[in-house]
Amino acid sequence: MPECRGTVQLASEAPAERAALLSPSAGEPPAARRLTGRPAMYLLASLIVSLLAASAAPTPLYAIYQARWGFTPITTTVVFGVYAVAVLASLLTLGRLSDHVGRRPVLLAALAVQAVSLLVFVTADGVPELLTARVIQGLATGAALGAIGAGMLDIDRRRGTFANAVSPGMGTGVGSLLSALAVRYLPAPTHLIYIALLVVFALQAVGVALMRETVTRSPGALAALVPDIELPRSVRTRMLTATPVLFAVWALAGLYGALGPALVRALTGSASEVLGGLSLSVLAATAVVSIIVLRYAAARTVMLTGIGALIAGVAITLLALTLKSPALFFAGTAVAGVGFGSGFQGGIRIVVPNAAPHERAGVVSALFVVSYLGLGIPAVAAGFAATHGVGLLGAARYYGVAVIAAAALALIGILRDRPAKKVIAWR
């Protein structure tokens, strides 16, 4: 049986269409055929890293914004949550656009919009501007991720699948850590980090302009803007199994992205931005390592590993909050990161291979809906609870218990779900 090497079945696998895919787009001059193969793959992967780094960059800066503008933790989580909602809306409406107008036009437009968001960050002098920047950033990121993911699969399904899995964690970890280092050691961090990202995106835009187009334009661009989420009968049971853990792992990421630095400050008594940003970086780093280590394992094994690590990691983190132990907190974060990386990867791999080729785009969109709802909504709820209810540590405890409950529900589901006779490896 052939291997399933990604979550999307490309139409280019038909011989005639594959030949058209590998040829330049209609009307594209020979001089434009400059960046192909691995260089193009590396460029696209670097775009995911940069985009997710830009999304994580504000995390270590929230303490500065809070001290400057005097807002509460709920405002921090709202600023974080609107980004998730904007990414979700963009994925659902713009995610398929590059199939019709081409990868490069969508990427160049998304990079231009991303630059606008960074300029809004640089000039922000209050919460409204911060919210505006996050919304614009989310719209640009969602539009770009769809085109980047498809473009990497166009070039090489095996390497593209792996790059799609590993690049987001790298970007999140790098962005948070570099932003924290800028806050600690460089002047004007609320300006400098965004200006540096502007330079990176400008250089990448030049690379995109020199990259060969991987698809030929086709009609239907306006129809592609209408959200189209399908849940065929063949995946409904597996979707019910995967949904709790997908929601849980992204809720965990949302907690660290929105409240991680505040939790570190509460545990350590230190105002170090580097130490605060380290929590999200540790979570992302171990997630990346787990994806690399488990990339050849069966999907069910990856899913079970993710659920077990998620439950164990969050339990250790909750114990750390009770004992007020920073070392135990970071240890729990590292274990939870394994749960995040392998849980997300396993959830995708359990669901998508059961969908027919013409159903997979809708199924993937449904999975992203679950993921980004998990990223945004619980973080906002935690911010509200921290401000108007049980305080920061209390909110984190309830949040952790909810994550464990969701993971346990997923564990029950996958244990009841009989494994297929043939295991599909995702390589």
N, C-alpha and C positions, 0 to 999 in steps of 0.2 A: 504494500500500500504506500502511495507517495506521502512524503512528509508534508505537514502543514507548517509553513515557515513564517506565517504572519497572521494578522487578524483581518486582512482585507484580501479578497480574491481579485486580482487585477484582470481587466478585460484584455490586457496586452498579451496574455498567455496564448491567444490564438495566433498562429504563425503570421498571417497577413497583418493583424493589428500590431503584433510585436515588431514587425519590420517597420511599420509606420511610426511606432513609438521611438525606435532607435534612430530614425531619420529626423532631420531638422523640421521644424514646423513649416507649413506652407508659407512661402514668401520670405523666409528667413535667409538672409544673405550668408554665403559661406564664411565671411569674416566673423560672423557671430558665433561660429562653432568653435569655442575656445575652451570652455570648462566642462568636462564630461567625466564619467567614471568616478574613480575614487576621490579626485579633488573636489568634484561637485558634491559627492556624498559628505565629505568632511566639512565643506562649507555649510551645507544644510544642517548637519548635526550641530555645528557651532552656532547656528542661528537659534536652535532650540535652547542651547546652553545660555546664550546671551539674553533671550527673551525671558527665560525662567529666572536668570540672575537679576534682571531688571525688576521682575515681580517680587523677588525676595529682598531686594536692596532696601526698601523702606522699613523692614522689620527692626533692625537695630536703631533706626532713627526715630521710632515712635516715642521713645523717652524724651528726646530733644523736642519734638513737636508738642508733646504733652506739657513739658515744663514751659515752653514758649507761649502756648495758646491756652493752657489751663483746662484741657478736656479730661474726661473720665475714661476708665477702661472700656466702657461700652462704646465710646466713640472710636477707640482703636479697633474694636472688633467689627464695627459697622464699616469703617474704611477698608478693612480686610474683606468683609463680606460682599461689598459692592463690586469688588474686583472679580470675585468668583462668579457672581451673577452676570457680569458683563462678558466674561469668557464663555460662559454657558450660552448666553444669547447669541454671541458671535459664532460659536461652533455650530449651533443649530441653523443659523441663517446663511452664514458665509462659508461653512466648512466644505461644501461641495462645489463652490463657485469656480475653483481652479480647474476642475474637470472640463469646464466649458470655455473659459477665457484664457487658460494657461497658468502654469505655476508662477512664472516670473512676474506677470502683471500684478497678481494678487500679493506676492511677496514684497514687491517694490512699494505698492500702496500701503501694505501693513507696516512696513518699516518707516514710511513717511508719517503715518499716524502715530507710531510708537515714538518718533522723534518729537511730535507735538506734545505727547504726554510728558516726556522728560522735560521739555521747556516749561510746561505748567508746574511740574515739581520744582524746578529751579526758581520760578518766580512766585511760588505759593506764599501767601502771608496769612493763611487761616485754614480752618477745616473745610469750607466750601471748595477752595482750590484743590485741597488734598483729595477730596472725594471726586472732583472732576478729573483730576489726573489719573486716579485709579480706574475710573470708568473707561476713559479713553485708552488707557494701557490694556485693560481687559479686552476691549473690542479688537484692538490691534493684535494682541496675542492669540485670541481665539481664531481670527481669520488666518493668521500665519501658520498656526500649528496644523491646520487641515492641509494646507498646501505643502508644507514641509514634509509631513508624514507621508503624503501621497508621492511627493517627488523622490524621497529616498527609496520608497518601494518601487517606483518606476525604474530607478537605476539598478538596484540589486535587492531582491526580496529578502534574502537571508541577512545581509549586512544592514539593510534598511530596517528590518524588524528589530534587530538587536539595538541599533542606534535609537530608534523610537522609544525603546524601553529604558535605556540607560541615560540618555541625555537630560531628561527633566530633572532627575535627582542630582546630577552633576551641576546643573545650572542653579538649582535652589540652594545647594550647599555652598557653592562658590560665591553666589551673590550675597548671601547673608554674611559669610565670613569676611569677604572683601569690604563690604559696607561697614561692618563693625571695626575692621582695622582702620578704615578711613576716618571713622568717628574718633578713634583713639589717638591716631598719630598724625592726621593731616588737618590743615585748616579748612574752615567752611565746608564741613562734610555734607551738609544738606544741599550744597551746590555742586561740589567737586565730583561726587560719585555719579551724579546724573550727567554731568558734562563728559566724564570719561566714557560712560555708556553711549552717549551721543556720537563720540568719535568711533567707537567700536561699530555701531550700527551703520555709520556712514561708510566705513571701509567694507562692511559686509554687503551693503547695497551695491557698491561697485562690483563686487564679486558676483552678485545675483544678476546684474546687468550683463556681465560677460559669460554667464552660464547658458548652456544650450537648453532650449525648451524641450521638455520630455513628452509633451502631449500636443496634439493638433486641436485647434479650436473647433468647437462644435456648438450647435444651437442648444437652447434650453437654459441659458444663464438665469433668466428671470424666474423660471420655474424652480431652479435650484435654490432660490432664496427662501422658498417656503419650507419650513421645518417638516421633515419626513421621518418620523420615528416608527419603526415597525417592531412588533414582537411576535414573530411567527410561533406556531404551536411547537415546533421542534426545539425551541430554546426556553420555553416558559418555565419548565421545572428547574433547569440549570440557572436561569435568571433569578428565580426565587432563592436558590442556594447562594448565588454570588452576591446578590444585592446587600445583605447585611454586612458582609466583610468589606465590600467596596465602600459602602457608606462609612463604616467604622474606620478604615485606614485613612480615608481622606478627611474625616472628622478629626482624627488624631493630628494630621498634618495642619489642619486649620487651627487647632489649639496651639501648636508650637509656633505657627506663623504669626498668630495674633497676640498670644499671651506668654509665649516662651520666655522672652527677656524679662518680663515682670515676675514670672515664677522664679527665675534664677536670682533676681535681685532679692526676692522675699526669702529665699533659702540661704543665700550667701551673705546678705547685707552689703554686697558690693554693687557699686554703680557702674562697673566696667562694662562698656558696650561690647567688648570682645567676648567676655564671658557670657553676656546675655545672648549674643548672636550665635554662640557656639552650640546651643541646644538644637536649633534648627539645622545647623551644619552637621552635627553628629547624626541626627535622624536621617538626613539625606544621604550622608556618606555610607552608613551601614545598609541603607536601602539599595544603593548602587552596587555595593559588594554582593548583596544577596541575589540581585538580578544576574550578575556575572556568574556567580558560583552555581546557580540553579538553572542556568539557561538551557541545559540539556536534559533536565529532569522532567518526568511526566507531569502534566498539568495538575493532576490530583495531588501528587506529592508536593508540588510547589504551594498549592492552596492550603493543604494541611500544615505545612511548615509555616506559612504566613499566619494562619489562625493561631497556632500554638505560640509563635514568637510574639504576636500581638497581645495575647492574653497575659503571657509571662512578663513582657516588657511593661505593660501598663500596670500590672500588679506590683512590680518592683518600684515603679514610679510613685504609685500611691503610698507604698510603705515609706519611700523617701520623704514624701510630703508630711507623713505622720511623725517620722523621726527627725525631720528637718535636716536631712543629710544630703548635701550637694553631690558627693561622690556617688551615692546610691542613685540619685536622680539621673545623673549622666549615664550610669550603667543601665538603668531602666530605659533611658532614651535610646541607647545603642541597640538593645534587644528589640525595642518597639520598632526601630528603623528596619530591622530584618523583617518584621511583620508587615510593615508598610510596603517594602519593595516586593517581597514574594507574595503577599496577599493580593496586591493589585494585579501583579502579573498573572497569578494563578486564577483570579476571578475572570480576567479577560479570556484566558486560554480555556477555561472550562465552558464558557458560553459560546464564543464565536465559532469554533469548529463545527458546532452542531447546526449552524445556519447555512442555508444554500447560498451560493455565490451572489445571487441577486438580492439577498436579504441582509447581507452583512453590514452594509453601510448604515441601515436603519438600526440594526442591533448595536453596533458600536456607538451610534448617537445616543441610544437609550442608556448604555453603560456610562457614557460621559455625563448624562443628566444626573444619574445617581451619584457619581463621583463629585461633581461640582456642587450639588445640593449638600452633600456631606461636608465639603470644604467650607461652605459659607454659613449655612443656617445654624449649626451647633455652636460655631465660634461666636456668632452674635448673641445667641442665648446665654453662653457662658459669660460674655461681657456684661449682659444685663444682670445676671445672677450675682456676679462679682461686685457690681455697683449698688444694687438695690436689695440684695438678699444675704447670701452667706459669706461674702467676701471672696477674695481672690483664691486662696487655698481651698476654701469650701467648694467653690464653683469647679475648681480643677478636680476635686475628689469626685463630685457627682458626675462630672464629664467622663472621668476615667471609668467609673462603674458602668456608665451607659455604653462606653466603647467595649468593655469586656462582655456586657450582656449581648451586644450586637454580634460580637465575634463568636460567642458561645452558640447563639442561634444559627450562625453560619456553619459551625462545627456539627451541630445536630443534623442540619440539612445535608451536608456533604457525606456524613457517615450513613445516612439513610438512603442516599442516592447511590445505586449500584454502579460500580465502575464499568466502563465499556470493555468489551473483550479485547479490543485493540487499543493500545495507548498511542495517542498522537503526540509526538515530540515537537516542540516549537523551537526552531533553530534559526 
